[in-house]
Amino acid sequence: MTDAPAPLADPHLVYDPVAGDGPKDVVILGSTGSIGTQAIDLVLRNPDRFRVTGLSANGGRVSLLAEQAHRLRVRTVAVAREDVAGALRDALSARYGAGEPLPEILAGADAATQLAASDCHTVLNGITGSIGLAPTLAALEAGRTLALANKESLIVGGPLVKELAKPGQIIPVDSEHAALFQALAAGTRADVRKLVVTASGGPFRGRTRDELANVTVEDALAHPTWAMGPVITINSATLVNKGLEVIEAHLLYDIPFDRIEVVVHPQSYVHSMVEFTDGSTLAQATPPDMRGPIAIGLGWPERVPDAAPVFDWSKASTWEFFPLDNEAFPSVDLARHVGGLAGTAPAVFNAANEECVEAFRAGALPFNGIIDTVTRVVEEHGTPRTGTSLTVPDVLEAETWARARTRELTARTASAEARA
């Protein structure tokens, strides 16, 4: 283990691009989403620690974005949809007083990428999907600390991220990886025997593959413990999300796939565990709430007091752990296979899944059809020609092919079901 590459995320290393005694300047990407809104709540409760200088969003919630910008008094607001730039300016004008300068507005597909490279201490990437890759690379190249909640950018561009990231520059924000990050602080890298990633099991825990055949979108969105966006929630129902997290753990901590285990923990109290060579296992536990991991991402190496709820240890509770049913939920095994292939294979896996989730939400694909279709697309892609040498054009080309092929397959499935 000691001769392996240095891990991307190491709690023993602190990267501080802008040393100072005042609040950390923070840029929040994906500010109107679940991660972004909770991050803003944390910032507003800790004005002595954090100051938001820029916000970005897709543009579907212009009024909320303008309200956030005004409340935080940010310098810059970025929106991916150019067609809503005018509406955003109007919404900002309605909130700012007469003669009060409006924040700078960036609009277009690369707006978040521009903002990620702006002058600040930390960039929180809370964007959903592989569109978060370019902002991730921009933040790293600009020398910012990256609080990474956008797992897809690491999945599809792992070698690119690893090439740019300096020791300690990335702090993981996923609850599972923030848990591993904290537990790993208790020992040296040579002491680690295994990473144990926990999964709630989603809304379909305990069901067989046959019992999953006719579940609805509403069923899949009814997550028992977490309140998340629709794409991530459905990924949790298929356990694709857990497969992505296994790849992410491998990339962040340079632990081989055969030493990364997934266990089902319905209560979602233990967010992940590290097993050490002496037989000790350290578990990081809090009630399910993303403000804790966000606080680690923004504040490390300091902890933010009262960032998240705590347990009432005076009350009895039961914590359960079960093995993963790989037959009903084959996505984790598929992710291990894809992660081992490396190159463009993870980008194909992720893009195909994103398309399948949209098809499922639109009623064009059954639930089991999500992972079946992703598996077929991955198989058709074959062994990545690029191996571990990857470029952004490689990723984009692979994603474009995977999305087109997935749409072809889902259209055929929808047509066949319509005829049946």
C-alpha positions in Angstrom: 0.0 0.0 0.0 2.8 2.5 0.8 4.0 2.4 -2.8 0.6 3.2 -4.2 -0.2 6.7 -5.6 -1.0 9.4 -3.1 -4.8 9.6 -2.4 -6.8 12.5 -3.8 -8.5 13.1 -0.4 -6.3 12.9 2.6 -7.5 14.2 6.0 -3.9 14.5 7.2 -3.1 17.1 4.5 -4.5 20.7 4.5 -4.5 22.7 1.3 -4.9 26.4 2.0 -4.8 28.6 -1.1 -5.6 31.8 0.7 -4.5 32.0 4.2 -6.2 34.6 6.4 -8.0 35.3 9.6 -11.4 36.4 8.1 -14.3 34.4 6.7 -13.5 32.0 3.9 -14.7 33.2 0.5 -16.8 30.5 -1.0 -18.4 29.9 -4.5 -21.4 27.6 -4.5 -22.2 25.8 -7.8 -25.7 24.4 -8.0 -27.0 26.8 -5.4 -30.7 26.2 -6.0 -30.4 22.4 -5.6 -30.4 20.3 -2.4 -26.7 20.7 -1.6 -26.6 24.3 -2.5 -29.6 25.4 -0.4 -28.3 23.5 2.6 -24.8 25.0 2.1 -26.4 28.5 2.1 -28.3 27.7 5.3 -24.9 26.7 6.9 -23.2 29.9 5.7 -26.0 32.1 6.9 -25.7 30.6 10.4 -21.9 31.0 10.4 -21.2 34.5 8.9 -17.9 34.7 10.8 -16.6 31.6 9.1 -17.9 31.8 5.5 -18.7 34.5 2.9 -20.3 33.6 -0.4 -18.9 35.5 -3.4 -20.6 33.7 -6.2 -23.5 31.4 -7.0 -24.4 29.3 -10.1 -27.5 27.4 -11.1 -29.0 25.9 -14.2 -31.7 28.5 -14.4 -34.9 26.6 -13.6 -35.5 28.6 -10.4 -34.6 32.1 -11.2 -36.6 33.7 -8.4 -34.8 31.6 -5.8 -31.4 32.3 -7.3 -32.0 36.0 -7.2 -33.2 35.8 -3.6 -30.1 33.9 -2.7 -27.8 36.4 -4.4 -29.5 39.3 -2.7 -29.4 37.8 0.7 -25.8 36.8 0.5 -24.7 40.0 -1.4 -22.6 38.0 -3.8 -20.3 39.5 -6.5 -21.3 37.2 -9.3 -24.3 35.1 -10.3 -23.9 32.5 -13.1 -26.8 30.8 -14.9 -26.4 28.0 -17.5 -29.5 28.9 -19.5 -28.8 32.0 -21.6 -32.5 32.3 -22.3 -33.2 33.2 -18.6 -30.5 35.8 -18.2 -32.9 38.6 -18.8 -35.4 37.2 -16.3 -32.6 36.8 -13.8 -31.6 40.4 -14.2 -35.2 41.5 -13.7 -35.5 39.4 -10.6 -32.3 40.8 -9.1 -33.4 44.4 -10.0 -36.7 43.8 -8.1 -34.7 42.9 -4.9 -31.9 45.4 -5.0 -32.6 49.0 -4.0 -32.5 52.0 -6.4 -28.9 52.8 -7.3 -27.6 49.7 -5.6 -25.2 47.8 -8.0 -26.4 44.4 -9.2 -24.0 41.5 -9.1 -22.2 40.5 -12.3 -24.2 38.0 -14.3 -22.6 35.2 -16.3 -24.8 33.2 -18.7 -24.2 30.2 -20.9 -23.0 26.7 -20.8 -19.6 27.6 -19.5 -20.8 30.1 -16.9 -20.3 27.8 -13.9 -16.8 27.0 -15.2 -15.9 30.7 -15.3 -17.3 31.1 -11.8 -15.3 28.1 -10.5 -12.1 29.8 -11.5 -13.0 33.1 -9.9 -11.1 34.6 -6.9 -12.2 32.7 -3.8 -10.9 30.2 -1.2 -13.2 27.2 -1.7 -15.5 26.1 -4.5 -18.4 23.9 -3.5 -19.4 21.9 -6.6 -23.0 20.8 -5.9 -24.0 20.4 -9.6 -25.7 17.2 -10.5 -24.4 15.2 -13.4 -21.3 15.0 -15.6 -21.7 18.6 -16.6 -19.9 19.3 -13.3 -16.6 18.0 -14.8 -15.5 21.3 -16.4 -16.1 23.4 -13.3 -14.2 20.8 -11.2 -11.2 21.0 -13.5 -11.4 24.8 -13.6 -11.5 25.1 -9.8 -8.5 22.8 -9.4 -6.5 24.5 -12.1 -7.2 27.9 -10.5 -5.8 26.6 -7.2 -9.1 26.6 -5.2 -9.9 24.2 -2.5 -12.6 21.9 -4.0 -15.5 20.8 -1.8 -16.7 18.0 -4.1 -20.3 17.0 -4.0 -20.5 16.3 -7.8 -19.4 12.7 -7.8 -19.9 12.4 -11.6 -17.1 14.7 -12.4 -14.7 12.4 -10.6 -16.3 9.3 -12.1 -16.1 10.4 -15.7 -12.8 12.4 -15.5 -10.9 10.6 -12.7 -7.4 10.7 -14.4 -8.0 14.3 -15.4 -8.9 15.3 -11.8 -6.0 13.3 -10.4 -3.5 15.0 -12.7 -4.6 18.5 -11.6 -5.3 18.1 -7.9 -2.7 19.0 -5.4 -2.4 17.1 -2.1 -5.3 18.0 0.2 -7.0 20.2 -2.4 -10.1 18.0 -2.6 -12.5 17.6 0.3 -15.3 15.1 -0.4 -18.9 16.2 0.5 -20.9 13.0 -0.3 -22.0 11.8 3.1 -20.3 8.4 2.6 -17.0 9.9 1.5 -17.0 12.6 4.1 -17.4 9.7 6.6 -14.5 7.8 5.2 -12.4 11.0 5.1 -13.0 11.6 8.8 -12.5 7.9 9.8 -9.2 7.8 7.9 -7.9 10.6 10.0 -7.5 8.0 12.8 -4.7 6.0 11.2 -2.1 6.0 8.5 -2.8 4.8 5.0 -0.8 1.6 5.6 -3.1 0.8 8.5 -6.2 0.5 6.3 -7.5 -2.9 5.5 -10.9 -2.1 4.0 -13.4 0.7 3.3 -17.0 -0.1 4.1 -19.5 2.0 2.3 -23.0 2.0 3.7 -26.3 2.1 1.7 -29.8 2.7 3.0 -31.1 0.2 0.5 -33.5 2.8 -0.9 -37.2 2.3 -1.0 -37.0 -1.2 -2.4 -34.8 -2.9 0.1 -35.7 -6.5 0.5 -37.5 -6.8 -2.8 -36.5 -9.4 -5.4 -35.8 -8.5 -9.1 -39.2 -9.8 -10.1 -40.9 -7.7 -7.4 -39.1 -4.6 -8.9 -40.5 -5.2 -12.4 -43.6 -2.9 -12.1 -42.5 -0.2 -9.5 -43.5 3.3 -10.4 -41.6 6.6 -10.5 -43.5 7.7 -7.4 -42.4 4.5 -5.6 -38.7 5.1 -6.6 -38.8 8.7 -5.4 -40.1 7.7 -1.9 -36.7 7.5 -0.3 -37.0 6.3 3.3 -34.3 8.5 4.9 -32.9 11.1 2.6 -34.5 14.1 0.9 -32.6 14.6 -2.4 -33.1 15.6 -6.0 -35.1 13.2 -8.3 -32.0 11.9 -10.2 -30.0 11.1 -7.1 -33.1 9.6 -5.5 -33.7 7.2 -8.4 -30.0 6.4 -8.4 -30.4 5.4 -4.8 -33.4 3.2 -5.6 -31.4 1.3 -8.3 -28.2 1.5 -6.1 -26.4 3.0 -9.1 -25.5 5.8 -6.7 -23.7 3.3 -4.5 -21.9 1.9 -7.5 -20.7 5.4 -8.4 -19.6 5.9 -4.8 -17.5 2.7 -4.9 -15.7 4.1 -8.0 -15.3 7.5 -6.3 -13.9 5.8 -3.1 -11.3 4.0 -5.2 -10.3 7.2 -6.9 -10.3 9.4 -3.8 -8.4 7.0 -1.5 -6.5 4.7 -4.0 -7.9 1.6 -2.3 -8.4 -1.4 -4.7 -11.9 -2.4 -5.6 -11.7 -5.7 -3.8 -11.1 -3.9 -0.6 -14.2 -1.6 -0.9 -17.3 -3.3 0.5 -21.0 -2.2 0.4 -23.3 -3.0 3.3 -27.0 -2.1 3.6 -27.8 0.0 6.7 -31.5 1.1 6.5 -31.3 3.7 9.3 -28.6 5.7 7.5 -27.0 6.6 10.8 -23.6 5.2 10.0 -22.4 6.9 6.8 -19.4 4.6 6.2 -16.6 2.8 8.0 -12.9 2.1 7.8 -11.6 -1.3 8.9 -7.9 -1.1 10.1 -5.3 -3.9 10.0 -5.4 -4.3 13.8 -9.1 -5.4 13.6 -10.6 -2.1 14.7 -13.4 -0.5 12.7 -14.1 3.2 12.9 -17.6 4.3 11.9 -18.7 7.9 11.4 -22.3 8.4 12.5 -24.8 11.2 12.6 -28.6 11.5 11.9 -29.1 11.6 8.1 -28.5 15.3 7.3 -26.2 16.7 4.6 -25.3 19.8 6.5 -22.6 17.8 8.4 -20.7 16.7 5.3 -21.1 20.1 3.7 -19.6 21.7 6.9 -16.6 19.3 6.6 -16.2 20.3 2.9 -16.2 24.0 3.7 -14.6 24.1 7.1 -11.9 21.4 7.2 -9.6 21.1 9.1 -11.8 23.0 11.5 -15.2 21.7 12.5 -18.3 24.0 12.4 -20.2 23.9 15.7 -23.8 22.7 15.6 -23.6 22.2 11.8 -26.0 19.2 12.0 -28.3 17.4 14.4 -26.9 15.0 17.0 -28.2 11.7 18.5 -30.2 11.6 21.7 -28.3 8.8 23.3 -30.8 8.6 26.2 -33.3 7.0 23.8 -33.1 3.4 22.7 -32.5 2.7 19.0 -31.6 -0.2 16.7 -29.0 0.0 14.0 -29.1 -2.8 11.4 -26.7 -4.0 8.8 -27.4 -6.4 5.9 -25.5 -7.8 3.0 -26.2 -6.3 -0.4 -28.4 -8.3 -2.7 -26.4 -8.2 -5.9 -28.9 -10.2 -7.9 -31.8 -7.7 -7.3 -29.4 -4.7 -7.5 -26.5 -5.6 -9.9 -25.4 -2.0 -10.3 -22.6 -2.1 -7.7 -21.0 -5.1 -9.4 -21.3 -3.4 -12.8 -19.7 -0.3 -11.4 -16.7 -2.3 -10.1 -16.3 -3.8 -13.5 -16.5 -0.3 -15.1 -14.1 1.1 -12.6 -11.6 -1.6 -13.4 -11.8 -0.9 -17.1 -11.2 2.8 -16.4 -10.6 5.1 -19.4 -13.9 6.2 -20.9 -15.9 3.3 -19.5 -17.1 5.2 -16.3 -18.2 8.1 -18.5 -20.2 5.6 -20.6 -21.7 4.0 -17.5 -22.7 7.4 -16.0 -24.1 8.9 -19.3 -26.1 5.8 -20.1 -27.6 5.8 -16.6 -28.5 9.5 -16.7 -30.4 8.9 -20.0 -32.1 5.8 -18.6 -33.2 7.6 -15.4 -34.9 10.3 -17.6 -36.5 7.6 -19.7 -37.8 5.9 -16.6 -39.2 9.2 -15.3 -40.9 9.8 -18.6 -42.5 6.4 -18.5 -40.5 5.1 -21.5 -38.5 2.5 -19.5 -39.4 0.1 -16.7 -37.4 0.2 -13.5 -35.4 -2.9 -14.2 -34.8 -1.6 -17.7 -32.5 1.1 -16.2 -29.6 -1.2 -15.2 -30.3 -3.7 -18.1 -29.9 -0.9 -20.6 -26.8 0.6 -18.9 -25.3 -2.9 -18.9 -25.9 -3.4 -22.6 -24.4 0.1 -23.5 -21.3 -0.6 -21.4 -20.9 -4.0 -23.1 -21.2 -2.5 -26.5 -18.6 0.2 -25.6 -16.2 -2.6 -24.8 -12.7 -2.1 -23.4 -11.8 1.7 -23.5 -9.1 2.3 -26.1 -7.6 5.1 -24.0 -6.8 3.0 -20.9 -5.8 5.3 -18.1 -4.7 8.1 -20.5 -7.8 10.3 -20.8 -8.6 13.7 -22.3 -11.7 15.9 -22.1 -12.5 15.2 -25.8 -12.3 11.5 -25.0 -14.9 11.9 -22.3 -17.2 14.0 -24.4 -17.0 11.7 -27.3 -17.8 8.6 -25.2 -20.6 10.4 -23.4 -22.2 11.6 -26.7 -22.0 8.0 -28.1 -23.4 6.5 -24.9 -26.3 9.0 -24.7 -27.2 8.4 -28.4 -27.1 4.7 -28.1 -29.1 4.7 -24.9 -31.8 6.8 -26.5 -32.0 4.3 -29.3 -32.4 1.4 -27.0 -34.9 3.1 -24.7 -37.0 4.2 -27.8 -37.1 0.5 -28.9 -38.2 -0.6 -25.4 -40.9 2.0 -25.3 -42.1 1.0 -28.8 -42.1 -2.7 -27.9 -44.1 -2.0 -24.8 -46.6 0.1 -26.7 -47.2 -2.8 -29.1 -47.5 -5.4 -26.3 
